[in-house]
């Protein structure tokens, strides 16, 4: 199998740059799932992560929010988090994805799934030297919102230095943690400490124009103008 190179950041003329790139199997299951989605490929170059939305039900609609996610070999490990009332379901699509639940790593081979119950601290990572892809059913659409917010800010130069891409900073982490507080607890600090920081640093950040969510980053045209799309 000769991998297809895609997912590179685009310059202002729409041409791929030398930024982080995604390798996909053009005949693999992940690209088949991507082809069935009506949404564009998004990327978080500073975190080594690519994704597309598979389902984004409105608040009054049926269905479970779901995403297809690729992790590069050096993808960032996000902090553990807990969902308070809903489960999260992971299924490996290509490669071996690791989901750590309550400190215990679970290595999912393609086709294997794992259900994380409410209250269980967990996170995902890539322990391999290649790219892995997984399907995830998330508890609510705000989980998707936070990932796309971080990705969009990275593309607009909010995290990196000297034109480089980067990871979300502490301020953005606090804003996102407050945004999802009703259902999700992110282990960046004890909750009482986070609440103090939301009321202080978070307030100053909002006064300075920072926010937890911008719907521009959920629009396909934003990503089509900034990320090289797979040839499907």
ZIFENBEL-V791001 format. One record per backbone hydrogen bond with DSSP energy under -1.0 kcal/mol. NH is the residue of the N-H (numbers start at 1). CO is the residue of the C=O. If there is no record, write none. Layout:
NH	CO
NH	CO
This chain:
4	24
6	22
7	228
10	226
11	15
14	11
17	9
22	6
24	4
28	25
32	28
33	29
34	30
35	31
36	32
37	34
42	51
44	49
47	44
49	44
50	70
51	42
52	68
54	66
55	66
61	58
66	55
67	136
68	52
69	134
70	50
71	132
72	48
75	72
76	47
81	122
82	185
84	183
88	116
89	137
90	114
91	135
92	112
93	133
94	133
97	108
98	125
99	106
100	123
101	104
102	121
104	101
106	99
108	97
111	92
112	109
114	90
116	88
119	83
120	117
122	81
123	100
125	98
132	71
133	94
134	69
135	91
136	67
137	89
138	65
143	140
145	141
146	142
147	143
148	144
149	145
150	146
151	147
152	148
153	149
154	150
155	151
156	152
157	154
158	153
164	161
173	169
174	170
175	171
176	172
177	173
178	174
179	175
180	176
181	178
183	180
184	180
185	82
187	80
188	186
194	190
195	191
196	192
197	193
198	194
199	195
202	197
204	200
205	201
206	202
207	203
208	204
209	206
210	205
217	214
218	215
219	216
223	219
224	220
225	221
226	223
227	223
228	8
232	230
